[in-house]
Amino acid sequence: MWVEILCGLVVYKLFRCFMYAEDDISDVESSDTSAIFSVANRLEKLYGGKAYVGLRIPDADTGSRQNIDIVLVSKGEAVVISVKNFHGFVSISADGSWVCQGEGRHKADQHPDPVEETKKQTKVLESYLEQRGVALPEGYLSYKVILPNPRSCTIHSSYFPSEVITHDQWAELKPEPKSFLPGWIKGAFGGGKKEMQEFIHQKLNFILSTAPMWDRLELKGNKYVIGDFLEFKGKQEDVKALRNIKRSKVNRLVIQKTSMFGLAHSKLQVLYSPRDYRSEGASGSEWKEATVRSSTEVVFQPVNSAKVRKFKLASIISMSLSA
């Protein structure tokens, strides 16, 4: 009998260990952020180029920052993309705002015109790039709004501006190796010199890779959360082991398990790369490591949430920190 009880406790502990990730993220609305990353990944696979996600571009006119979902960069062109993960029937009202009637909801949600919002973001980005020494040729930078949710349905699709990519259109996009996002941009360069194109392309990638961004968590279950990393919580020795992980010194963490079975607390190996503004990443020899308990937590402030969240390290695959 005691053997059965002991075995039951072991199984329960293992179950809790494997289920930590689900417990931690069950109350987090990460679907919108995950949709943004899904769109970015698909665009890179379809058309190449580099997608920059979760930018926070300073707006010189207002003194605030414009949040930009995605900037997709390829040679000769760049696109500012706003991802709206709406589900239900989507229509445009007389004042230009968007109305979304979700499934099972009696009251429709009203949203400011996403096209106008994205147009404003594009202007702020263009001004920011000029301040950092890059004046883009006319037609180089454009903008789009994508509705990727398969549960969205646009009413009177012909009424939507050409900058809007409905779910049906999104699902039908095909790879075009010789043309980056065909039909999205008009006359990107107009016959500019190849050397100038290459210079702008390299400069644009450098500026966006060093631009302000949200911190991001990649969670198990193909989920993402963006916001501000605040601190680590846990046993004193574990927090001390992670004391060198600061945004001024580190740009990325990867979490790996070191032990999974037995009655002892499982341990996690935290690999982190020192920040290097001269390159986008760190080589294998530059990674440092720390070993901590799986009960150690990351305290995180998600975007558009008034509540500070705690995530078990066991539920996290990686974390990226903005400078």
C-alpha positions in Angstrom: 0.0 0.0 0.0 2.8 2.4 1.0 4.6 1.5 -2.3 1.4 2.4 -4.2 1.1 5.8 -2.4 4.8 6.6 -3.0 4.5 5.7 -6.7 1.4 7.9 -6.9 3.3 10.8 -5.4 6.1 10.3 -7.9 3.6 10.2 -10.8 1.9 13.3 -9.5 5.2 15.2 -9.3 6.1 14.2 -12.8 2.7 15.2 -14.0 3.0 18.6 -12.4 6.4 19.0 -13.9 5.1 18.4 -17.4 2.0 20.5 -16.9 3.7 23.6 -15.5 3.8 25.2 -18.9 0.0 24.9 -19.4 -0.7 26.1 -15.8 1.4 29.2 -16.4 0.0 30.3 -19.7 -3.6 29.3 -19.4 -4.8 32.8 -18.4 -2.5 34.7 -20.8 -4.1 36.1 -24.0 -1.1 35.2 -26.2 -3.1 34.3 -29.3 -2.8 37.8 -30.9 1.0 37.9 -30.4 1.3 34.3 -31.6 -0.6 35.3 -34.8 1.9 38.1 -35.5 4.8 35.6 -35.2 3.0 33.1 -37.4 2.4 35.7 -40.1 6.1 36.9 -39.9 7.4 33.3 -40.2 5.1 32.5 -43.2 6.2 35.7 -45.0 9.8 34.9 -44.6 9.3 31.3 -45.9 7.2 32.5 -48.8 9.2 35.4 -50.0 12.5 35.5 -48.1 13.8 38.7 -46.6 13.9 39.5 -42.9 10.8 40.1 -40.7 11.3 42.4 -37.6 8.6 41.8 -35.0 7.4 43.9 -32.1 9.1 47.2 -32.9 8.6 50.3 -30.7 9.6 53.2 -32.9 10.0 56.7 -31.3 7.5 59.3 -32.6 9.3 62.7 -32.5 6.0 64.6 -32.9 4.3 63.1 -29.8 7.2 62.0 -27.7 5.7 58.5 -27.5 6.4 55.3 -29.3 4.5 53.6 -32.1 4.1 49.9 -31.8 4.6 48.1 -35.1 3.7 44.5 -35.5 6.0 43.6 -38.4 8.4 45.3 -40.8 9.4 43.0 -43.7 12.6 43.9 -45.5 13.8 42.6 -48.8 16.2 44.0 -51.3 14.6 47.0 -53.0 11.5 47.2 -50.7 10.0 47.1 -47.2 6.5 46.6 -45.9 5.0 47.7 -42.6 2.4 45.1 -41.6 -0.3 45.3 -39.1 -1.8 41.9 -38.0 -5.4 41.9 -36.9 -6.4 38.6 -35.4 -10.1 39.3 -35.6 -12.6 36.5 -35.7 -16.2 36.8 -36.7 -17.8 39.0 -39.3 -15.8 42.1 -40.1 -17.2 45.2 -41.8 -16.5 48.9 -42.2 -18.8 51.4 -40.7 -19.8 54.8 -42.2 -17.1 56.6 -40.1 -14.4 54.3 -41.3 -14.0 52.3 -38.1 -14.1 48.5 -38.3 -16.9 46.5 -36.7 -16.3 42.9 -35.7 -19.3 40.7 -34.7 -17.8 37.7 -33.0 -19.3 34.3 -32.7 -21.7 34.0 -29.8 -21.5 37.7 -28.9 -24.5 40.0 -28.8 -22.5 43.2 -28.9 -20.1 44.0 -31.8 -16.6 45.3 -31.2 -15.6 48.5 -32.8 -12.0 49.2 -33.8 -10.2 52.3 -35.1 -9.4 52.1 -38.8 -6.4 49.7 -39.0 -5.4 51.0 -42.4 -5.1 54.6 -41.1 -3.2 53.4 -38.0 -0.7 51.5 -40.1 -0.3 54.4 -42.5 0.6 56.6 -39.5 3.1 53.9 -38.3 4.7 53.9 -41.7 5.2 57.7 -41.6 6.7 57.5 -38.1 9.1 54.7 -39.2 10.1 56.7 -42.3 10.9 59.7 -40.2 12.8 57.5 -37.7 14.9 56.1 -40.5 15.7 59.6 -41.8 16.9 60.6 -38.4 19.2 57.6 -38.4 20.6 58.5 -41.8 18.5 56.6 -44.3 16.2 58.5 -46.7 14.2 55.9 -48.6 13.3 56.4 -52.3 9.7 57.0 -53.0 7.7 53.7 -53.2 10.3 51.8 -51.2 8.2 51.6 -48.0 4.5 50.6 -48.1 2.0 49.1 -45.7 -0.5 46.3 -45.4 -3.1 45.0 -42.9 -3.5 41.3 -42.7 -6.4 39.3 -41.3 -4.9 35.8 -40.8 -7.6 34.3 -38.6 -9.5 31.5 -40.5 -12.5 32.4 -38.4 -12.8 35.9 -39.8 -15.2 36.7 -42.6 -15.2 40.1 -44.3 -18.6 41.5 -45.3 -18.5 43.3 -48.7 -14.8 42.6 -49.3 -14.8 45.0 -52.2 -15.4 47.8 -49.8 -12.0 47.2 -48.0 -9.0 49.2 -49.2 -6.4 47.5 -51.4 -4.0 47.6 -48.4 -6.1 45.0 -46.6 -5.2 41.3 -47.1 -8.3 39.2 -46.1 -8.0 35.7 -44.8 -9.0 34.3 -48.1 -6.3 36.3 -49.9 -3.8 35.4 -47.2 -4.5 31.7 -47.6 -3.9 31.9 -51.3 -0.5 33.6 -51.2 2.1 31.6 -53.1 5.9 31.8 -53.2 7.3 34.2 -55.8 11.1 33.7 -55.9 11.6 36.6 -58.4 9.2 39.0 -56.9 8.9 40.1 -53.3 5.2 40.2 -52.3 3.9 40.7 -55.8 1.4 43.6 -56.3 2.0 45.0 -52.8 4.5 47.7 -53.8 4.5 50.0 -56.8 7.8 50.8 -58.5 10.1 50.1 -55.6 13.2 51.6 -56.9 12.6 52.9 -60.4 15.9 51.7 -61.9 18.2 52.9 -59.0 21.8 51.7 -59.1 22.4 48.3 -57.7 25.1 49.6 -55.3 22.6 52.1 -53.8 20.0 49.3 -53.4 22.5 47.2 -51.5 23.6 50.1 -49.3 20.0 50.9 -48.3 19.2 47.3 -47.8 22.2 46.7 -45.4 21.6 50.0 -43.6 17.9 49.3 -43.1 18.6 45.9 -41.7 21.1 47.3 -39.3 18.9 50.1 -38.1 15.9 47.8 -37.5 18.0 45.1 -35.8 19.1 47.8 -33.3 15.8 49.7 -33.0 13.7 49.6 -29.8 11.7 46.4 -29.5 9.5 44.6 -27.0 11.1 41.8 -25.0 9.7 38.5 -26.0 9.0 35.1 -24.5 8.7 31.9 -26.7 6.6 29.5 -24.7 5.9 25.8 -25.2 3.0 25.1 -27.4 4.1 27.5 -30.1 3.0 30.5 -28.1 4.6 34.0 -27.8 4.2 36.9 -25.3 5.8 40.3 -25.8 6.3 43.0 -23.3 8.8 44.0 -20.6 11.0 41.5 -18.7 11.1 42.7 -15.0 13.1 40.2 -12.9 13.7 36.6 -11.8 11.9 35.1 -8.8 12.9 32.0 -6.9 15.3 30.6 -4.3 18.1 33.1 -3.4 20.9 30.9 -4.9 19.0 30.6 -8.2 18.4 34.3 -8.5 22.0 34.9 -7.6 23.1 32.4 -10.4 21.1 34.5 -12.9 22.4 37.9 -11.6 24.5 38.5 -14.8 21.4 38.3 -17.0 20.6 42.0 -17.5 19.3 43.6 -20.7 22.4 45.8 -20.9 24.6 42.7 -21.1 22.5 39.9 -22.5 20.2 39.7 -25.6 18.9 36.1 -25.6 18.3 33.1 -23.2 17.6 29.5 -24.1 16.1 27.1 -21.5 17.1 23.4 -21.4 16.2 20.7 -19.0 19.1 18.8 -17.3 17.1 16.2 -15.3 13.6 15.1 -15.5 13.1 12.0 -13.3 13.6 11.1 -9.7 12.4 12.6 -6.4 14.9 15.5 -6.6 13.8 18.8 -8.0 14.5 18.9 -11.7 17.1 21.4 -12.8 17.1 23.7 -15.8 20.1 24.9 -17.8 19.9 28.5 -18.8 22.1 29.4 -21.8 22.5 33.1 -22.5 24.5 35.1 -25.1 26.3 38.4 -24.3 25.0 41.4 -26.2 27.1 42.3 -29.2 26.0 45.4 -31.2 28.4 44.4 -33.9 26.5 41.3 -34.9 23.1 39.8 -34.6 24.0 36.8 -32.5 26.7 35.0 -30.5 28.8 32.1 -31.6 28.6 28.8 -29.7 31.8 29.5 -27.8 30.3 32.8 -26.5 27.3 31.3 -24.8 27.4 31.2 -21.0 25.3 29.0 -18.7 23.7 28.8 -15.3 21.8 25.9 -13.7 18.7 26.7 -11.5 15.6 25.0 -10.2 12.7 24.5 -12.5 10.5 26.4 -10.0 12.4 29.7 -10.8 10.1 32.2 -12.4 10.3 35.1 -14.9 8.3 38.2 -13.9 7.0 39.8 -17.1 4.7 42.7 -18.0 2.8 41.7 -21.2 1.8 44.4 -23.8 -1.7 45.7 -23.3 -2.1 44.0 -19.9 -2.4 45.8 -16.6 -1.4 42.6 -14.8 2.2 41.5 -14.2 2.6 37.8 -15.0 4.9 35.1 -13.7 6.2 32.3 -15.9 7.9 29.2 -14.7 11.2 28.7 -16.5 10.1 25.2 -17.3 7.3 26.7 -19.6 9.8 28.9 -21.5 11.8 27.9 -24.6 13.6 31.2 -25.0 13.6 34.9 -24.1 14.9 37.8 -26.1 15.8 41.1 -24.4 15.7 44.5 -26.1 18.6 46.8 -25.4 
